[in-house]
Amino acid sequence: MDMFTVFILIIMLQRLGELAVARSNERWMKSRGAIEFGKGHYSLMVVIHTFFFLFFSLEVSWGSRTLSSLWPAILTIIIITQAGRLWALLSLGKYWNTKILVIPQAKVVMRGPYRYIRHPNYVIVTLEFLAFPLMFQAYWTLAVFSILNLAILSVRIPAEEQALSGLTEYREKLQHNRFLPGRPKRISE
């Protein structure tokens, strides 16, 4: 088995595990009154992520792409992103999901990476959409799907923030800084 096949199999197994966790968490959250938001764009996000891996695989296979000469550095970035993904998932616990689900009046999670940045998982996905294709020199996949990812996140993040702000103390907790909730914004005199 070549390195690309091993790489894709590991990532696909990880994603399948995450979907199982998300489904379990969704049942738990809905049993506690969670409301789902962003249904309109969720299916498009799933399509983008699915086609990312399909195009990535096709570009590497049909385009006879090889492992980048910078693969040790890129693999280090990928390992760090996967650790960050796990940190975000564990920090949210039962609240982690691939969908926007909000339990009214739930306490906003302010631990783990969420102490420092509002949407660490989206930062990680963005880095993956860059690093995965770079690892195997799949530049078309990198270009096309990085743009599509940014487009869907430009819809997804505001929808998530609006949902959280409407049903929890999210806005009050994080009003001081859009990107780094752990650092208070300076008040000018």
Secondary structure, 3 states (H helix, E strand, C coil): CCHHHHHHHHHHHHHHHHHHHHHHHHHHHHHCCCEEECHHHHHHHHHHHHHHHHHHHHHHHHCCCCCCCCHHHHHHHHHHHHHHHHHHHHHHHHHCCCCEEECCCCCCCCCHHHHCCCCHHHHHHHHHHHHHHHHCCCHHHHHHHHHHHHHHHHHHHHHHHHHHHHHCCHHHHHCCCCCCCCCCCCCCC
